[in-house]
Every structure is written in structure tokens, then in C-alpha cells.
Amino acid sequence: MTIGKGKRPRDPNQLAKWIVEQSTNPAPEPEVQPKAPPVDPASLSQYMAEIGRKGGQIGGKRRLKTMTREQRQKAAKRAAKARWRNAKNNKN
């Protein structure tokens, strides 16, 4: 036989039984999901910020482990140039 909405049986007798069962049994009612309580937007944004900060902290450490020495040096040079460029722009 079949389970749920699977394939229909090939045997004519089993097919007839399956059709009768499908037509006479009431369809199961879908379960109603309870609504979640309303969430304060301020606390939600604070929670999301904490998650993002934690992921950023982990990501930097993991990135350093996977980078080669040359890649780390290149990234450090780019960061230093960007810092000096910002310092010169803020001076004027």
C-alpha cells in the first residue's frame, strides 16, 4: 500500500481500497502554530548586534589562522595605508 500522498497502488483492488479510504476519511486538520509574542524592536536590535559582534570576533581569528604570512603582511600594509590616508584627510 502507500503512505500519505505517495504513489497510488498498481493493483486494481488495492487502488479501489485506497480511493475509498481517501474519499471517506476526513483530511487531517492542519496544526495551528501559536503566534509568537510581540518582540520589542530595541531589544531585538541589541540581541542581533551581540550576535554580529561575536561572529566578527571569531571570524577575524579564524581568518588569521587560514591566511599565509604574505597575505597577512599585504592586509596589514593596506590597513596602515588606509589609516594614514584617513589621518591626512582629517588633518585638512
VMD Tcl script that draws the C-alpha trace (Angstrom):
set ca {
  {0.00 0.00 0.00}
  {1.01 3.62 0.23}
  {1.91 6.09 2.90}
  {0.50 9.60 2.91}
  {0.22 11.18 -0.53}
  {2.66 8.74 -2.14}
  {2.18 6.74 -5.32}
  {-1.12 5.05 -5.91}
  {-1.11 1.24 -5.82}
  {-0.98 -0.61 -9.16}
  {-3.20 -3.50 -8.15}
  {-6.83 -2.62 -9.06}
  {-8.21 -3.99 -5.79}
  {-5.70 -2.10 -3.69}
  {-6.33 1.02 -5.79}
  {-10.09 0.74 -5.16}
  {-9.49 0.37 -1.41}
  {-7.13 3.36 -1.46}
  {-9.66 5.54 -3.32}
  {-12.42 4.62 -0.86}
  {-10.16 5.39 2.11}
  {-9.14 8.73 0.62}
  {-12.71 9.76 -0.10}
  {-14.29 8.61 3.17}
  {-11.65 9.60 5.72}
  {-11.69 13.25 6.66}
  {-8.50 15.11 5.89}
  {-6.41 15.77 8.98}
  {-6.73 19.35 10.11}
  {-3.51 21.32 9.90}
  {-1.92 22.12 13.23}
  {-2.29 25.74 14.18}
  {1.02 27.29 15.16}
  {0.72 29.58 18.17}
  {1.72 33.13 17.40}
  {4.97 34.30 18.92}
  {4.65 37.08 21.47}
  {5.46 40.54 20.14}
  {9.15 41.42 20.35}
  {10.49 44.79 21.40}
  {12.46 46.17 18.41}
  {15.08 47.77 20.67}
  {15.91 44.51 22.44}
  {15.91 42.63 19.14}
  {18.42 45.02 17.57}
  {20.62 44.78 20.67}
  {20.47 40.97 20.51}
  {21.35 40.97 16.81}
  {24.25 43.35 17.45}
  {25.64 40.98 20.10}
  {25.44 38.05 17.70}
  {27.15 40.04 14.94}
  {29.90 41.23 17.24}
  {30.57 37.67 18.41}
  {30.72 36.40 14.83}
  {33.09 39.21 13.86}
  {35.44 38.39 16.71}
  {35.50 34.71 15.76}
  {35.85 35.49 12.05}
  {38.99 37.59 12.47}
  {40.78 34.93 14.47}
  {39.78 32.19 12.06}
  {40.83 34.30 9.09}
  {44.31 34.82 10.58}
  {44.71 31.07 11.00}
  {43.93 30.41 7.36}
  {46.00 33.25 5.83}
  {49.63 32.81 4.82}
  {52.31 35.13 6.16}
  {52.44 37.05 2.86}
  {48.65 37.50 2.87}
  {48.74 38.83 6.43}
  {51.52 41.29 5.54}
  {49.62 42.51 2.50}
  {46.44 43.04 4.55}
  {48.41 44.88 7.26}
  {50.01 47.21 4.69}
  {46.62 48.01 3.15}
  {45.17 48.73 6.59}
  {48.09 51.00 7.51}
  {47.75 52.94 4.24}
  {44.03 53.38 4.87}
  {44.68 54.64 8.40}
  {47.27 57.16 7.21}
  {45.05 58.28 4.35}
  {42.22 58.96 6.82}
  {44.60 60.78 9.18}
  {45.76 63.08 6.33}
  {42.18 63.76 5.21}
  {41.05 64.61 8.75}
  {44.00 66.98 9.23}
  {42.85 69.42 6.50}
}
mol new
graphics top color blue
foreach p $ca { graphics top sphere $p radius 0.5 }
foreach p [lrange $ca 0 end-1] q [lrange $ca 1 end] { graphics top cylinder $p $q radius 0.2 }
display resetview
